[in-house]
Amino acid sequence: MIIPTYNEAKSIPFLLGQTVKICLEHGIDEKILVIDDNSPDGTARIARDYKENYPHIIEVYQRKEKLGLGSAYRFGFSKALQEKADYIIQMDADLSHNPRSIPRFLETCKNSDLVVGSRYVEHGRIKNWSLPRKLISRAGSLYAKNVLTLPVQDTTSGFRCIRTSCLRTIAVNSIRADGYGFQIELLYLFWKHGLRIKEIPIEFTERRMGKSKFSKKIALEAFLKVLELRKSN
């Protein structure tokens, strides 16, 4: 389970508490990797404090500088491959993804290679977003889906489950994008290599604490990454 963090001191104790509880309740033998980009608000310190109670479950890696979401996932993927983990859960650190969905992701991934938590399939939901934000997000997903002909409705979702062995097939370290661009490129590589992709509905909740990482720069990177992938196809 990989959770990249940057300035998530307010949310990380709640997320770790809920996630550990779900893992213990369901007998899920998963490591939780917190990969922090040297957050000035002390996120890594708080995560390490929590690790003291669950040293066999939580690992905390504090990097020296802000290297980005894609870099954090590449780092986490390499750790999962080294540990020979069967599956990897990708989750945001801001409580927008409900840890109670984790068992459903793992069960679905038994017959899939990538499971995408979707806001845009039947029974998927978004809570506490304004209409303009919903429209921007939906338009971005449709843009990537249609330009790249991807078989997925929610192309930018950050709540996913991956069969770890497939990361070797797609040469994941070749991905250089960050943010939404990383999620789109990862999805594209799974599809390009003919791997099995499944969408399941999730309820996405806007963060209740901390500051959103969404920016025009991240949106532009994703837009250009889609065009780059289309040209390379």
Order of alpha helices (4+ residues) and beta strands (2+ residues): beta-alpha-beta-alpha-beta-alpha-beta-alpha-beta-beta-alpha-beta-alpha-alpha-beta-beta-alpha
